């Protein structure tokens, strides 16, 4: 998703970009027997994607059907061209679908040609395009499921939670006519993936193993950025491990993959996402070509937030997409505390004040839980951080602890099933605070929204012990 000046000062025209899809696949009742075989082949600047379907169906829908940020239009029809005669791609409901023009079943073999482009997406992993022509694709971008009709797509939920579908993780074979493919920091002459959530890179890239961190850098990336990443990422990971224990698989020795989209004039932007054992970043703009304190702070913030998801997002994940405030707001507060610890000059209060201000704007008269359907994903970060600040203050009032002290028991209790639910989070808040009205008021903000968010946030903070004042209809943090 696209977040403008999330919590840090940026250069003029800058933007911070982040995908918040940090969970595993939705808990659908998959019928894996119907998952297709897919072959992705790169030859020069063109990709071909060949599907071989194992069952007859009138419609196949792409699970990754996110919208392009800001314009809110589907990305796949802009990049994928159907080459098989008689087959058309279109948008129905929340999904990009393919169907036969004559209304009959989709052919058993369908070919697409793809011209990859780096588009910022709402809450989904995007394609990365490197300056030397290499391209990195999310492994689960090829997943599809069968539907009985185009109209059925219009009534299918966006996150598929609890929905029984014919399909699942595709079996994808990756090939590059010009050389090996890169996956999890290793090169392969040919690679097949199924349920893994990661990226596959087709083309050359600079691979640099290091102690506690492997980097895959665009060859034209400004060198200073790589140096800062290699210095800071291991330190923030060590801090989180000290406070929360070891992360999920791969989080202790992550790969950082960084693309460079060129020195676009009047622009300084950075974006990316996190997957098991992998942080993905992309930079663009003339303002990034030279070292600056602003851009260094932005990159540190981003690493702090995305690294936090190795714990809050992968060691445990939320249950439903509407509960992503648990992981996104929680990761924001983790990053603030980590940056303040590692850099005492960091202005944590300024970062948290923006969370409070944004939550007030995005919860007035509308529930935070439904923010994704409105394209207001920022609400998950901002209000999630406000709720986390409330929990942290309650923990401090109880035993002098902080956000990590509130969070660690929840992680430890849920490592086995890997899910941290809304009821579990709110029950922990009630146990720590001794005040069940805090959880009740947060649920009201989540499900209904409130007429006066300033008063609601101030009330939460007053009862939990977050230092603040209210001035000119604004909650202002005082320490």
N, C-alpha and C positions, 0 to 999 in steps of 0.2 A: 504494500500500500504506500501512498505518498503522504508524507507528513512535512509540512513547511515549518522550519525552525522549531523543531520539536521541543527541546528544552535548553538549547545552547545557542549562544550568539553565533550567527553565520555571516559570511560575506554578503554584500548586496546581491540579491537575486539568487541566493543559495537555497538549497532544499535538502532535506534529509529524507531518505526513502527506505522503507522497510517492509518486508513481508511478514505477516504475523501468522502464517500457517506453520505452527511449530508442533503440531500434534501428529500422531499416527493417523492412518486411514480411519474414516468414520466407522462406527460399529454397526455396519450393515450385515445382513445375512447374505454373504457372498455365495454365488454358485460358481466356484472356480473352474468347473468343467467347461464353462462357456467363455473363459478368458481367451482372447485371440493370441496368435503368434504375430509378432511385428518385427520387421527388419528395417533399421535405419542405416542408410548408406550415404556417406559424404564423398563427393567428388568435386573438387574445386570449391566454388562458392555455393554449390547447389546440394541440397539434401533431398533424397527420396525416402518416403516412408511407405512401406508395403504392409498392408494388413491381410492376414489370412484368418477368416472367421470360422469358428468351429461349429456354428449352428446357424440356422436360417432365422432371420429376423427382419421385419420391415423397417426398423429404425435402430441405429446405434448412437448413443449419446456419450460425449466426452466428459469424464469426471472433472477434469481441469478445464473449466469453462469460465474462468474469471473475466472480469471486465477490466479494460484499460483505465487506470486512475485518471481522475479529472473528467475525461470525456465520457466515461461509463459506457463504452462500446466493446463488443467482443474482440479479442485479439486474434483468434485463430483464423477467421476468414480473411484477415489482412495478410497473413503469412503463408497459409496452406492453400494450395490449388488442387482441386479434385481432377485427376487425369483419367479416371475410369468413366467411359461413356455411360450416360443414363443415371449417374449418381450426382446428387446435389447436396451442398452443405448450407445449413441455415440455422438461425437462432430460434429456439422455442423455450419459453420460460427462462429457467436459470441455465440452460444448457445449449452448447453447440451440438447439432445433430447432423448425421448423414442419412439420406433416404433415397429410394429409387424414384425417379420422375414419374414412372407409371403406377406407383403405389404398391408394386410387388416387393418381394424380399430384396434386400441389399445383396449384390453379388458376393460370392465367397472370398473374392480377392479384390481389394481396392487399393489403388495407388494415389499418393499425394506427392507433389513437389513442394518443397518448403524453401522460402527465402527468409532466413532467420533475421529477426530484428529485436533489439533490446527495448521492450515496452515495459513501463512501470505498471504493475497490476495491483488490483485490490486484493490484499490478503492471499496472495498465491505466489509461487515461485516462478520467476521469469526466466526467459532465455538470456544467456550472456553472450555477447558478441565481442571478440577480442580484436584489437587493432590490426593484427596480422592475418585476419581471416578465420582464425579458430573460433569455434562455437561450443558452448557448454549448455546442455539441455537437462532439465530435471528428469530423472528416470521414470517418474510416474506421470509424465505429461501424455503418455500414450494410452492410458487406461480408459476403457469404454465399458458400457453396459447396454444390454438389449432392452428395447421397449416395444410395446405392441402397436404404437401409433405415434405420430408427431404430437397429437393432442395430449398423450400421456406425459410427455416431457413437460408440458405446461403446468401440470399438477404435481410434479415430483419435487420434493423439498430440496433446498440448496445444499444441505450437508449430508443427506442420506442417512441420518441417524435413525436406526431401527428399521430401515427400509430393506426389504428383501429384493435383491436385484440379480439378474443373470449376467454375470461378468465378474470383473475383479482385476487385480494387478496383471497386466499383460506380460507375456514372456517376450522380451525385447532383445534382439541381437543387434549389436552396434558394430559398424565397420567404417573404416576410413581408407579410401583408395590410395591415399598418400602416405600412410604410415599407421602407427599404433594409436589406440585410444587410451585415454587416461581416466582411471576410476579409483577413488579412495587413495590417491597418491601413488598409484602404480600403473604402469603401462601394459597394455594387452594388445596382441595382434588382432584379436576379435573377442568380444565380450557379450555375455548374455546376462540380463538382469530380470528379476521377477518382482518381488515385493519390496525391494530395497528403496529407501528414500534417500537419494543423493543426486549428484550431477555426474554426467559423463561428458568429457571434453574431447572433441574431435578436432585435431589440428595440433600444432606445436604450442608449447607454453613452457616458461622457465620454472622448473621444479627444484626447490631448494629444501632438502631435509635439514632440520635443526633440532636442538634439544627441547623437547616438549611441544614442538610446533613444526609443521611442514607447510611451506608456502608455494602456491602456484600463481606466478605473476605474469600479467601481460608484459611482453617485451618492451613496450613503449610507455609503461607506467612511470610517472616521475619517480626517480629513485628514492627521494626522501620519504615517500609514503611507505614503501616497502620496509625501509629501515625502522620507521616508527612502529609499524605493525609487528615486526619481529621482536621489537623491544618490549612493547606493552602487553600484547596478548598473553604471553606466558605468565606475566606477573598478575594480571587480573584473574586468570584461571587458578593460580595458586591461592590467591586470597579467598575465592569462593570455596575451593576445596577445604581450606582451613576452617571456614565457618560452617560448611554444610556437608562435609564428607565427600567421598568420591562421586563423580557424576555418572550418568548412564554410559552405555557403550560408546567408546571413541572420544568422549568429551575430555579425557585426561591428556590425549595427544592429538589435538585437532589439526585438520588441514584448513588453511585459509586460502581461498581462491579469489583473485582480484583481477577484474577487467578494467580497461581504460577506453572510454568512448570519445576521447579527443579533447583538444583545448577549445571548446565552443566559446565564442565571445560572450561577454556579459553573463557568465554563468559559473557557479561553483556548486557542484552537487555530488552526493554520495548516497549509495543505497545498497540493498542486499537483503540477506536472510540467513537463517540457520537451519541445518539439518543434522542428523546424527553424525557427530565427528567432523562436521564441516561448517565453516563460516564462509559465506559468499558475499563479496563486496564489489561494487562498481563505482568508478569515479568519472567525472566529466567536468570540463570547464577550464577556461584560462586561469581562473583564480586558484586552481589546484596545482598548477605547474610549478609554483614557487612555495617554499616552506612558509607557513603562517601559523601564528598561535591559534587563530580561529579554526582553521581546518584541522589542525592537530587535535584540538579539543573535540571537534565533531567526530573525528575518527576514533578517538578514545571512548567517547560516549557510545558510539555504535558498537565497538568491540565489547564494551562493558555490558550493554543490553543484550546483544546476541549471544555472548558467552554465558550469560545468566540462564539462557534457555537450555543449556546442557543439563541444568538442574531443574528449573521451573519451566517445563515444556517438553522435556524428554525423559528425565528420570521419573517425573510425574507429569501428566498432561491433564488438560481439562476434559470434562465428559462430553459437553456439547459446545458447538461453535459460539453460541450466545454467552458462554461462560469464559470467553478468552480474556476477560478483564482479570481473571485470576493470574494468568501467566504474563500478560503484557504489562499491566500495571505493576505486578510484583517484580518483573524484570527491570522495569524503570527504577523502582526504589532500590533494588539490588545494585544497579549501576551507579546511582547517586551515592550510595554509601561506600561502594568500592572506590569510586573516583576521589571522594573526599578523603578516604584513608590513604590512598596512594599518592595523592596530590593535595596537601592541606590548603593550597591556594584556590582550589576549585570552589566555585560559588554554588554550593548545594542548595542554598535557600532560593536563589533565583530559579534554578531548575524546577524545584518543587512548587514554587509559586505559579509557574506556568501550568503545571498539572492542575492546580486548584482552579485557576482562572478558566482553563479549557473545560474542565468538568462542569463548572457552573453554566457555561454556554451550551453544552451539549446534552444536558439532562433536563432542561426546562421543558416540561410538558411532554416529554417522551422518554420511554424507558431505555436505559443503557443497554439492556440485553438485546434489544432489537436494532442496535446501531448499525450492525453489518448490513441488514436489509436496506437501510437508508443510505449506505455508502459513507457513514460517519464512523469509520473504524477508530478514529482518534479517541472517541469516547471510551473505548476499552482500555487504552493506555492511561488517559487522564483520570477517569473515575476509578479505574483499578488502582492507580497510585494513591488516590485519596483514601480509598478503603484500606489499602496497605498501610498508609500513614496512621490511620485510626487504629489498626491492629498493633502496629509498632509502639504507638504511645501507650496503649493498654498494657502491652508487655512490659514497657519501661515502668509504668506505675505499679505493676505487680512485683517485679523482681529486679528492676534496673536494666533489663535487657533491651534488645532492639529488634528490628525487622528480621534479622537472621535467626534470632532466638525464637521468634514466633514461628518462623518457617521450617526450621530443621525438624521439629517433631512431626510436622505434617508430611514432610518428605520421607522420613524414616518409616512412618506408619503406612505409607502407601507405595513404597518401592516395589512390593511384590506384584500388586495389580497394575501399577503404573498410572493410576487415575486419581486425581484430586478433585472431588466433586464440590459443587457449591454448598450443599448441606454440611460437608466435612469442614470446609473453610469457615463457614459462619458459626458452626458449633465450637470450633477452636477459639473464635473471637469471644463467644459467650463464656467459655471456660476461663479465658485469661482475664476478661474484663469484669465478669460477674454481673454484667448488665445485658440481659436479652433484648432490650429495646434497640441496641446498636444494630444487631443483626436484622431485626424487624424493619428498621428504617432503611438499611442498605437494600433489603429485598424490595422495598417499595420504590426506591430509586431505580433498581434494576428492571422491575416489571412494569411500572406505571409512569415513571418520571415524576417530577414534583413541580408545583407551581412556582416555588421560591427556592431555587437551589442554593442560593447564598445562605439563607436561614437554615436549610437542612445540613449543609456542610459545616456551618458554624456550630450547630447543635451536636453533630457527631464529634467534632474536634473538642468542644467544651467538655463533654462527658468522658471522652477518652483521655484527654490531657494533652492535646496538640496546642502549643502556644500560638495564639493568634489574636487579632483584633478585627472588628468589622467597621469599615469606613467606606462611605459613599456606595453602599450596596455591594461591597466586595470583601471577601475574606482575605486578610493579609497575614501571612505567617510572620511571627516576630522572632523566631530563632530556629 
